Amino acid sequence: MSTTVPTRAAARRRRVRLPGGVALVLLLAFVFLSVAGPWIWGDAAGATNVVDANQAASAKHWLGTDDLGRDLFARTLVATRSSLVLAVLATVVGGVVGVALGLLSGASNRLGKVLGAVINLLMAFPALLLSIFFAVLFGIGSVGSVLAVGASFAPGFARITQTLTASAISRDYVEASRVLGKGPVTVVLRHVLPNIAEPVILYTTIHIGTAILALSGLSFLGLGVQPPSYDWGRLLSDGLTRVYITPTAALGPAVAIVLAGLTFNMAGEHLSDLVGGRRSAPRQVDAAPAPADGPGATGTETSSRGAHAEGLADQAFGSSTAPAARPLLEVRGLRVVYPGPDGGTVTPVRDVSFSVAPGETVGIVGESGSGKSMATSAVAQLVEAPGSVHAETLRFDDVDLTRRTKDDERVLGRSMAMIFQDPGEALNPAIKVGTHLVEPAVVHLHEDKPLARRRALDALRAVAVNDPERRFGQHQHELSGGTKQRVCIAIGLMGEPRLLVADEPTTALDVTVQRQILRLVAEVRDETGASVLFISHDIAVVSEISDRILVMYAGFVVEEASTEELLARPAHPYTGLLLAASPDMAADRSRPLPMLDGRMPGPGVDLPGCYFADRCPRAEQDCRDQRPPLLQIGAPGHRAACWHPLTADDPVEAPALVEERAAS
Ligand SMILES: Nc1ncnc2c1ncn2[C@@H]1O[C@H](COP(=O)(O)OP(=O)(O)OP(=O)(O)O)[C@@H](O)[C@H]1O
């Protein structure tokens, strides 16, 4: 039983194909016969004449006659209706049951596992065997055979739906919708179904051909359509008893079955080609010039830490807001735990504490896998089972996020805006830009549509999207990367954002667009007064926008300081290495950049001491024996978790541990 949607290449490899035009003409012919056949040839097909019984093919009876003298050509044409209608019904039954099971298993973790196992088990049996088994179970006859073939198709539909759902549900726009407080039913109806509809419809079309073959097989075996009704399988079965005397009696229905099966398969594959071709057609990319960027300040020589700091700080979009007394977001002792292999656990976020003041921008930096995204997902309540979030304090404004109510979720939906790394992933391809913007305002702020539309156009203008009216009616594939990210930011502006969570929002964009988006996030922050939690693996990018920076390593915050302080006086050797590996605009491009050697311990590794010790040039035995706590070091608010921190005299580069690589 095939479970994948046939691709063009695979189809080409498998068999010779009918040209698209021929498949379409045949398809229309079969549809015509099933509608008009019984009216035109119904009388001839039903008229008995014992004198003409069991005739061979002749000019009068092209396929001969049966034992009651009925014309077999007319009966074959008339049987088109029952054969096709039953095939469509069986496919619909299989589709509805399979899609429902697939949605459940793709969208739910626990139930998904059980259903997945059942689907896998059923998929192991050949479809025809399953059909026969179910036909006996559901009873002999048309209804039983339709249910049987439907049931044998359901696992295939379930498998494809499960795979598509699991993929659709992991998209950023689904996460964004969950941040907005939408329940699973809304998520499935709004985001999953529209995105899986197309492949599922194609799969259905192709399966009508298979259903014709399967139902004919059941009727042939005497399990399907029962006399006096008949379909092609029944006619084939009757004709086969006389195959040596009147071979045309079996030939007519056999040709009809094969041709109809082929036609529906081919039509489905051509449809798939058309859709695939449309998908891969060149996109109309937004060519409008984006707002001009500033010259981009250049740094100075990087020979000293202070100069490096200056170089990075010169390009900054830091906020002018001084941190207020009561933080907007407060996180203490945050841990995220997942079940690990062999019954153990893995802890991608081990102990994270920080706060974000109203209007403040806090950057989180660290290499891939350090837990930045997971920590912010925990804040945005996006960690799903089997993951669990534990914290001494996890508070947003007045809401205790560990004990939030439905009302709290609605408030959060309005107040927290997510900006994701890949804006293409964050926007549902089946939904227009305008709907993305208007829907949250209508659903969460209970605005009427005209007002929401006006505000949406204002939001698009605010993020400098050109020609907002036209963009409003476009889909994401018609926009450039930068415009998509602007639209995502505009969506955040439709609520009443108090915290913008930007997870690597510039990583997927090219360098000039990166700076425009950084500038835009800073403008939005300054105009709305919102706080920003900005995540990036690039310390240069983080330092451009942040008032304060947290450096994460292996699930821990290892250093925290104001941007100026961190750039000028990094204390943790890891921060020093991050800075050394980050060229500013004035860096000598012919000089090799240092690269951090070794690997970060994974979330399943448990160490008694400092997790950076194995890569650290300053590590001593005490580092490996005992984990250093995050303690104040130097200026107020500057904290580092290190037994042997860098001092003012230490160079930010540590040549003993770095591997030189050519800067390109
Ligand atoms: N569902 C999961 N179950 C278990 N571990 C996970 C899961 N998702 C992520 N992790 C692990 O958590 C760790 C931290 O991941 P996270 O995405 O937060 O890192 P990051 O610092 O944001 O990196 P990147 O910049 O690559 O996104 C990684 O080691 C990752 O493998």
The ligand as an ORCA input file, in Angstrom:
! r2SCAN-3c Opt
* xyz 0 1
  N      11.918     18.657     21.859
  C      13.130     18.535     22.388
  N      13.437     17.497     23.175
  C      14.652     17.381     23.730
  N      15.662     18.260     23.532
  C      15.399     19.299     22.736
  C      14.134     19.513     22.114
  N      14.196     20.643     21.377
  C      15.449     21.126     21.521
  N      16.170     20.333     22.337
  C      17.562     20.508     22.739
  O      17.633     21.625     23.571
  C      18.899     22.239     23.422
  C      18.708     23.722     23.320
  O      17.995     23.999     22.126
  P      17.641     25.495     21.713
  O      16.881     25.431     20.431
  O      17.035     26.212     22.846
  O      19.085     26.059     21.437
  P      19.464     27.476     20.871
  O      20.519     28.006     21.764
  O      18.272     28.313     20.666
  O      20.126     27.044     19.492
  P      19.794     27.559     18.029
  O      20.478     28.870     17.908
  O      20.424     26.503     17.170
  O      18.298     27.603     17.921
  C      19.552     21.615     22.203
  O      20.570     20.743     22.630
  C      18.444     20.844     21.557
  O      18.952     19.672     20.977
*
